[in-house]
Amino acid sequence: MAKEFPLRPVSVKPVSTPHRRLRGAIPDERTIAAIRRLRAAEPISMRGQAPLIWDRAEGFQVYDARGNRWIDFSSGVLIANAGHGRKEIADAIVRQARKPLFTSYCFPNMPRLELVELLSKLSPVPLKKVFLLSTGSEGTECALKLMRTYGVKRGGPSKKVIVSFERAFHGRTLGAQQIGGIPSGKAWIQNLDPDIVHADFPDGFRCPDTSFSHFEETIKKLRVDPDRVAGVISETYQGGGASFMPVEFARELRRWCDRHGALLAFDEVQAGFGRCGAFWGFELYGVRPDLFCLGKGISSSLPVSAVIGRREVMDLYGPNEMTSTHSGNPICAAAAVANIKLILRENLVKNAERVGTVLQEELEAIRRDFADVVGARHGRGLVAGLHMVYPGGREPNPDLAWEVVYRCYLKGLLMFAPVGFGGATVKIAPPLCITKEAVIEGCGVIREALEEITGVKK
């Protein structure tokens, strides 16, 4: 069931730390009035986040117009990998806008050239062809198109099955929601593709059996001939729960795809650009896909996405047969180039690994201390998920997850609304420039919220 946070003023206890500052009512009456105006003009679907109006954001902190300051554990929605409001990115945007060149459709422009060459250079051999798009959903739709086209061209009309995973999220467009593994997300689709099937994702919590034989048994139960599979697509980690597959499972999956002539695609929209403590999240598995999808953290700002893959896959379509209106938009491309160079120059991937170790340790301590209601802690680097459950079991507890996020917001820690299975996962994903001290402080806020809710001090 869809939920939203209460829109009412709460007189909060003043907060003043090196990283947080709150005073007065949160939200105040002016903010409430503005949000009501927004709601009058927008669909209900645009509600659902904590009731504040972002005025500015810098580094790992978000400010409203009243001077209140939050530690940001959301990165927008895993967008601001290099940090919010970075001058280097803003300068690149302004330079390109002042040129002026705002758009060029598929006519070449130099920022597009620089971005695709940079991404190609950073991608492992043989993944060297780069197709720029606008959103993550566009990227996963493109991957679906390429996998199926490749399968049919190489194996005939019956080689068209696409395998994805339960609880997967790949976007909100038609194809993306069909390869997604969330039933409520595709309830509106009345003609689901029978050749898109879903296996259990081996997260060790919702699916305790993490063996590869379980995957093979599932394919058999679905009555799918493995040689009819055109491709397998998986999020590098499942975004809803920050859940990773075991390394050996990923390697077996690569071998299985090779045996059956299927393409392997990773959805790196959340995982790429250092989020997991490696530049590409799939590096943690020691495997190389045939293609992968990028977005979110690619620019830390403007809408741009990409699909990268092997030449023989990416070159399936001829001139003007696979295009997008805003592909390689010069301003977005300039922002992405500046962002990637910033991530590399400031070694933010290493910071994500180093500070991410602290984040995972702090959250694991919270899981242990509140094991009755926190069923699992998943994550790597600077992404994590606390899976909230009803006491003593595994049933997802969305009410608890929402209360944790709401109380943290009232204390100066910002996270987006709960996600994942049953809407019961508290997702943590700060910008990669965050400090160890800010991570410890933010985790302390989560602990404080849980202590208040459960009445148990740990």
N, C-alpha and C positions, 0 to 999 in steps of 0.2 A: 504494500500500500504506500502511495506517495505521501511524503511527510514534508513539513517545513518548520523552521524555527519560529518561536513566538515573536511577534512584532510589537513589543512593548518596552518602555524604558525600565531599566533595572539600575538601581543605585548601587554601584559596585564599591567594594573596598578599594581605596586608592592604591595604585601600584606604581612604584618608581624603582626600577632596577637599571643596570647598564643597557638592557635590551628591551624592556617593556615600560610603557607609561600609560596609565589609565586614570581618569578622574571624572567625577560627575556621574550622569546617567549614561548607560550604554544599552541601546542607542539613545541619543537624545531626541527631543521632539522634532527638531529640524531634519534630522536624518530620517525619522519615521515618516514625516510629511513627504520628503523627496521619494522615498521608497514607494509610498502609496501612489504618487503620481506615475512612477515607473510601472507599477502593477496595472494601472488603468490603461496603459498603452501597449503592454506586452501580454503574450499568452501566459497562462498559469505555469507552463513548463519552465519558464525562465526564473521561477522562484526556487527556493530550496537551500540557499546558502545562508550563512550567518548574516544577520541584518546590520551590515555596515556598508558605507559607500567609500570605496578606495579613492583617496585624493592623490596620493603619490606612493611610490614604493621604491626603496633603495636597498640594494644588497639583499639581505635576508629579512628585511623589515618592511611592514606595511603601515601607512599612516592614514588617518581620516582628516577631514578639514578642521577638526577641533583640537588637533595636536596629540590625539591618542596614538599609541604605537604598539604594534603587535610583532612578535616573532612569527615569521611565516614558515609553517611546516607544510605548505601546499605547493609552492612555486607556481602559483596560479592554478594550473592543473598539470604539474610537472613540465611547465614551459620554461621557466626562468632558470635554466641550468647555470648560466654564468652569473646569475643574480639579477635582481630588478634594476631597471633604470641605469644600466651601465653606460658611462659616457662614451666609451669606444663604439658601442652599437648605435647610440643616438647620433654621434658624429657621422657615422657611415650613412645613416638614413638621411640626415640633413644634407650631406654632400651630394648624394644622388638626387634628392628632391630639388636641390638648387641648380642642378645641371642645366635645364630641367629635363628629366626623362622619367615619367611615371609608369609607363607601360609600353610594351612592344609586341604583344601577342607572341607568336612563334618566330617573329623576325628576331635574329640574334641581337643580343646586347652584351656588353663586356662583363657586367656583374654575373650574368648567367654563366658565361664561359669560366670565370674565375671560380664560381661555386662548384660547377660540375667537375672541373679539374681537381679542385681541392678534395672533394668527396671521393673521387676516383683514386687519388693518391693515398688517402687514408684507409681505403677499403682493401681487404686482402685479395690476393690473386686467387681465382680468376674473376672476381666480382668488380668489374671495372667500367661497366656501362651505367650511366646515371640518368634517370628520367625525373624531372622536377614537376611537382604538382602543388596543390594549395593546402590540402588537409590530410590528416591521417586516414580518414575513411576513403578518400580518393586513392591513397596508396594501397590500402588493403583490397579495394575493388580492382585495382590494376593487377595486383598479384594474383587474385582469383582468375582474372581474364587471361593472364599469361600462362598460369599453370594449366588451365583447361585447354587453351589453344595449343600449347606444347604437347600435351598428352594426346589430343586427337590427331595432331599432325604426325606424331611419331608412332602412335599405337592404334590408330583407327578410331571410329566413332564411339566405340564402347569404352575407350580409355579416358573417362571424363569424371571419375569420382574424386571428390575433394574431401579429405579428412581433416577435421578440426577437433577441438576439445570442449568438453563440458565446462561451463562457467567462463568461457573465453569471451572477451570483449574486443571487437575489431572495428567499432564505429557504429553509426546509426543510420546509414543508408541501406538500400535493399540487399545488395550482395553482402555487405559487411555484417548486417544483422543475421543473415542466413548462415554465414560461417561462424558467427558468434554462437556461444553456447548458453545463452541466457533466455529461457523460454518466454518470459514476459516481454523481452525486447522485440520478439518477432511474432507476438500474438496477432498483430494486425495483418500479417502476411497470410493470405488465404491459399496460396499455391506454392508451398515450400518445395524447393528443389529436392527431389528424391535422391539425387546423386551427391548431396552434401550430407555427410554423416559425422557423428561426434563420438570420440572415445573419452574415457575418463582421464582427467589430468592428474598425474601422479604427484600430488602436493604433500602426501603423507598425513594429511588431516582430514579433509573431506573425502579423499580417496586414499585410504591407508595402504593399499596394495600398490607399491611403486615399481613392481617388476615389469620388465618389458614383455614378459609372457602374458601379462594381464592385457596389455595393449593388443597383442596378437589374438588373444581369445575374444576380445571385444570386436575386433574386425570380423572374426569368424561368425560371432553371434549376429552381427549386423548383415550377414550373408553377402559380404563384399569380397570379391575376388581381388587379392592384392595386386594382381597384374592389370586390373582395371583402374587402379588409383593413378590419377594424373598428378596429384600433389598433396602434401601435408603442410598445413599452416598452423603455427603456434605462436602466441606471444612469447617473447623471450622469458618473461615472467608474467604470470597472470595479473593484470592490473588491478582486478577487484580485490585481491588478497595479498599482493606482493609475493606471490607463491612461485617458486622456482621448481623445475623438474630436477631429479637427480642427474648428476653428470653422466653416469653410465647409461641412463635411459636415453639421454640426448644422443650419445654416441651410437647406441643400438638403433635409434630412430634414423640416424644418418645412414647406417649400413642397410637398414631395411629399405629405405627409399632407393638406394643404389641397386639393391637386388631386384627391385620390382620396377625400375625405370621411372620412378616418381620424383618430382621436384620437392625439395624441402625449402619452405619459406619461413622466416622468422619475422614477426611483427615487432619491430624495435621502436615503435613510435614513443613508448614510454622509456624504454631501456637504453636508448642510444645516447651518445655524447657525454659519457662519463657517469651517468646516474648510478650504475651498479658498482663503480670502482674499477671499471675497465672501459675503454673508449666505446667499444661495441659490447653490449651485454652478452651476446652469444659467444664472445671470447672465453667467458667463464666455463663454457662447456667443452672447449677444445674441439669444436666442429665448425665447419663452414657451410652455410646454406647455399642454395642455388640463387636465391634472391632474398632481399630483406627490405622492409618498409620503414621509413623514417618520418618524423614530424616533431611536434612539441618543442623539445630542447634544441632543435636545429638552429633556431634564431634567437631564442630567449625573448622573443618579442612578436614579430609579425607572422602572418600565416604563410607557411611554406612547408612542403613535405617532399619526399622523394622515394623512389624505388631504385634499388641498386641490384644488379645481377650479372650473370654470365652473358657474354656476347650473344651466344646462340639462342638464349631465351629473350633477352631484351630487344633483339633485332627481328623478332617474328613478324612485326608489322612494318609496312612500307611507309614512304613519305606521306605525311598528313593523315595517316590512318590511326594514330594514337596520339592525340594532342589534348591540351587543356587550355582554356582561355587565359588563365593567369600563370601558366607554366613559365618559370624563369622570370617572373616579374622583377624588374631591375632593382626596385627599392627593397623588396623582400630578400632578394638574393644578396644585395649589399649588406643587409642586416645579418644574414646567415654567415657570410664570410667573416664579418667582424666578430661575430659570436664564437665561431669555431676557432679563429686565431686567438681570441681571448682565453678560451678554455685551455688551449695548448700552451700559450705563453705563461699563464698563471698556474699551470700544472694542477688544474682543478680536478682532473681525474684522480690524481694521487690524493688530493685533499678529500675527495669523496670516499676513497678507500680508507684513509687514515681516520677521518672524523666519523665515517660510517661505522667503523669498528666500535667506536664509543657509543654511537646511537644504538646499534644492535645489542650491545652489552647492557645499556641502560634499560632498553625495552624488554630484554629477556629477564632482567631482575624484576621488572613490573609484572611480567607474566607469571613468574614463580610466586611472587608475593600475593597475587590475586588470581591464582590458578583456578579457583572456583568459578570465576566469571570471565576470565581471559583464556579462551581455549587454546590459542596458538599465537606465536609471534613468527611471522615470516618476513624475509627480506634479505637484501645484500646491499652494501654500500649505503647510499643515502636514500633508500626507499624501504619502507617497512609497512606491515599491516598487523594490527592487533585484532584478532578475531574474537568478538564478544559473544558469549553464550549464556544461556540460562544456567543457574547454579548446578554444578555437578554433572553437566552433560555436554552435548555437542550441538544442541539446537541453537541456531543463531538468535541473538537477542538484539534486534535493531533499536529498541527503546533505550537500552543501556548505551549503545554506541552513540546515538544522537545526544543523549544527556552528557556524555563525556565531551563530545565536540562542543556542545553549547556552553558548558561550564568552562572549558578551556578558553573559548572566545571571550567570556566575561572576565577572564584572568589575564588576557593579553597574549594568548597563543592561538594562532589562526590555522585551522585545518578545514578542508572542504567537507561537505556532508558525507556521512558514511556510505560506503560502496560495498561491492562484493556480494557473496552468497547471502541471501536474506537481508541485504542492506545493513549488515552488522559488523563491517570491518572499519576500524578507525585507521585511515591511511595517513602515513607520515612521509613527506617528501620535500625537505627543505632545499633551497638553492645550494649548489655545490660549493659556494664561497662561504658557507656558514662556518662558524668557529666551534671548537670543542666546548667552550664555555657556554655558548648559546644553546647548543644541543643538550647539554646537561641541565640547563635552566628550563628548557622547554619540556624535557622529559619529567622534570620535577613538577611541572604544572599538571601533566597528565596523571602523575601519581597522586597529587593533591586532589584532583577531581575524583578519582576513583575512591580515595579515602572518604571523601564527603558523601559520595553516593552510597557506598557499601556500609559506612559507619565503622569501618575497620581501619585502624591506623597501622601502617607498616613501616 
